[in-house]
Amino acid sequence: MTVNSIFAETILLSDGWAKNVTLSWDQNGVITSIDKETSKVSKSTAAGPVIPAMHNLHSHAFQRAMAGLSERREKGKESFWSWREIMYSFLARITAEDVQAIAAQLYLECLKYGYASVGEFHYLHHAIGGKHYDNLAEHSHQIVNAAKSTGIALTHLPVLYAYAGFDENDLAPAQARFKTDPEMIMKIIMETEKAATQEEYRYNTHVGVAPHSLRAVSTSMLKDMQNMLHQHNPNAPIHIHIAEQMKEVNDCISSKGKRPVELLYDQLPVDERWCLIHATHLTDQEVTHIARSKAVAGICPTTEGNLGDGIYPMVDFLEQDGRYGVGSDSHVSRSPVEEIRLLEYGQRLIHQARTVCADENTASVGRKLWCESAQGGAQALALNSGELAVGKRADFLVLNDQKPDLYELESDTILDAFIFNGNENLVRDTFVAGRQLIKNGQHASEEKITQNFLRTLKKLKSN
Ligand SMILES: [Zn+2]
């Protein structure tokens, strides 16, 4: 049954750009009909070009509160590992209420910049000092509450974190708040699902699991986790940090005699339910493993740049039809435009060429990277979304083509200019499962959410 519809003069559908389209959806936010060459019959008219929304496949929400605060050289050469120390000391002060306040602000910003959903790779499970809450899913509930308060679609991924290194080393005191085992993660999953299935929000929350990395989880534990998860829900996604830093790759070789991606594919049946985050350091063979398995490569260009990780081997991967999506990860940027722009620019700088990610089928870099990232992101988050077609969720954006950066543009040039022109946010409206959450750049609960976030920042600063 159709409950709502919108008329769009210009819209990017799964089969290409179309004119004068009425898009309709049912009470679950699933598209029921797409009528082309219609005249304006819908009550509501899109005030600009309509494109599929982006899906943010990798987030550590609490890091939003420390974005921009670790950009100083203090101890000689700074690295990912010295940044991690700063992050741990920040994290040691965060309470469950803080998690909710920070995540709500982040999710609000994500919606404003064009993300319809977020994959929350959530590893802060226990209270300050590492004591367990009575309800192991206390922090996960706060994440669900934050998502509810903004309306963003959430794929919650509680993190399995057991060891401090490839040799199953004990966790450091700073990691006590992360410590979990597969049974605990299943309890968190069940509790989170219970919280998420209340009221209308049940269509907007999915749950999977995130074994933190091969540093933090043994392959036998990973197999147990995968079996338990897929007995519970055969379609649930699995995300893992895989090869972010060369030190990680070298430690894996020293301990296991194999590189991380090689080890993972050797030990487990990786398929399209998997998302490999920061698969940055790969051999040719590992690129082929990932592409053939149909797993999604989760690329986070602004964070990978910020942390000095390295650049994803995108050209080889695209040649093998690899699937990918983007994530804001540490949230130094909350804009998918910036992730995709940097993804392409990294390749241009390496290859000393232009329009590197385009190909003979899709000449527009903007169109190719936006659409494929949206589809890959939806796959990674187990969402029936990523493109505008009957049967898919109505997750879409209305762009502001009255701004100089988009004025009087047509078809693919709209996406090219959206991504590669200027710094203004050109997202006017954001719809998630047919619900309009951002209207003319604003969210209905924005003031309350932001005031709460500012109070939290003040408190964290004074601690
Ligand atoms: Zn991460």
Residues whose N, C-alpha, C, O or C-beta is under 5 A from the ligand:
A	BS01	ZN	none
